[in-house]
Amino acid sequence: MENPPRSPTPQPLHGMFTAVPPRYDIVNRIITLGLDSRWRRLAAEACLDNNPKTILDLGCGTGDLTINIARAAGKDTEITGIDYSQPMLEKARQKATKAGVAKLVRFTQGDATALPFPDVYFDCVGISFAFRNLTYKNPLAQAHLAEVKRVLKPGGRYVIVESSQPKNPLIRTFFQLYVRGFVAPVGILVSRNPGAYRYLTESITRFYSPSEVRDMLKAAGFRDISYRPLLFGATGIHVTIK
């Protein structure tokens, strides 16, 4: 496999997400009370609307969204997962084999600012809980969005499942207390990676509202943006069209 292309600006999260894979999945199950699996299934369903023939799971991590898509898609659907972290990809390949879908997917290493795919190649790009990493206080946010738009066909869909900010102030306060009081300490304890889960706490509690994400997508040239809140708005699914 070729080395991924390097972006001109250092990527501070790469080292962090290379270090967390051994306990990544179990931490996700614990801190979301197991709900993240359902959210990814819903995102996979959204990705498969309109019967796409080519789908990219961007920032695929350990492959949960990729595998969910493969389980539900037709066998003639081309499904690709891409991530910068080689340890994450190795875990994804193992999980795809265990799930019986290894022959239906391919995983590749690459940089989200220089995706190794031709222009207008994919009918759909999905991303599950990595959009925040690519856009929150990230100087390369516009470059990431531009790459998604470049590889999507006209009319192609970008499906984002990500943490969000509940609209109700009381629920939002409770959610942020939960993240700071439970997610952060449990993540640090189980993963043994304090930096990763301090970043997680910061980025979740301060991440953009649905309207701010909408504005970001509109500014990048996407249209027909919809949002479906999940868990009282603590998480949600954005769908937009190139």
Residue, then its C-alpha position, 0 to 999 in steps of 0.5 A: m500500500e502506498n503511503p498516504p499523501r501528506s497535507p501541507t499543515p501538520q495533523p495534531l490528531h493523527g498521533m492520538f487516533t493511532a494510539v487509541p484503537p486497542r480499547y476504542d470500541i469498548v470505550n465507545r460502547i460504554i460512554t454512549l451506553g451502547l447507543d452509538s451502534r444504533w446511530r451508525r445503523l441509522a446513518a448507514e440507512a441514510c447512506l443507502d437512500n437512492n441506491p448508491k453504487t459507490i460509497l465512501d466511509l470517511g474517517c472510518g476508524t475501526g469500520d463500524l459504519t462501513i460494515n453496517i453499510a456492507r450488511a445492508a447494501g447490494k453486492d454490486t455496491e462498491i464500499t470503501g473505508i478510509d482513515y489515516s490511522q493504520p492501527m484503526l484500519e487493521k482493526a477494521r479489517q479484522k472486524a469486517t472479516k468477523a462480520g463476513v463482509a470482508k469481500l464486500v469492502r476495501f479499506t485504504q489509508g489516506d489523508a482527508t485533505a488529499l483523498p486518493f480518489p478521482d473527481v466525482y467518483f462517489d454517489c455517497v460519502g458517509i462519516s460517523f463521529a469523525f466530522r467533529n475532528l475534521t472541522y472543530k477548531n481545525p484550520l483545514a476544515q474547509a479543505h476537508l469539505a472541499e475534498v468531500k465535494r470534489v469526490l462526490k458526483p453531482g447530486g451525491r449525498y454527504v451523510i454525517v452522524e455526529s455529536s451535537q448541541p441539544k436545543n433545550p438549555l436544561i438538556r444541554t446542561f445535563f448533556q455537558l455534565y454527563v460528558r465532563g463527569f462520566v465520559a471523560p473519566v471513564g474514557i481516560l480510565v479504560s483507554r489509558n489515553p488521557g489526551a484523547y479523552r480530554y480532547l473528546t470532552e472539549s470538542i463534544t461540549r463545545f462543538y457546533s450547533p446544528s444551525e452552525v453545521r448547516d451554515m458551514l455546509k452551505a458555505a462549502g457549496f452543499r445544498d438541501i441540508s436536513y438534520r435529524p436529532l437523536l437522543f434529545g439532540a445530543t447527537g444527530i444526522h445531517v444529510t446534504i447534497k452536492 
